Amino acid sequence: MEVIFYLDKVGKAGYYEIYKQNFVVSRQTFANLLKELENKGIVSRKVIEGRPPKVEYRLTAKGKEIARILDELDEILQK
């Protein structure tokens, strides 16, 4: 959920920028998580040509809807 919250806040971000947001898992586990979110249509991945090439992640429409629902849930839990 942290990835969804972070991307909802910033809009788009690279792999390392997301990873350094207090993730306490291995890079391989994190890469697998991003791949799973991509496969489920929650995030999209875009390769940006260059030297070195960069990868940019952002929430899809489905991911934005999930973020909205999670925000609503958080508000309810805070009451």
Secondary structure as UniProt FT lines:
FT   HELIX           2..10
FT   STRAND          12..14
FT   HELIX           15..19
FT   TURN            20..22
FT   HELIX           27..39
FT   TURN            40..41
FT   STRAND          43..48
FT   STRAND          54..59
FT   HELIX           61..78
//
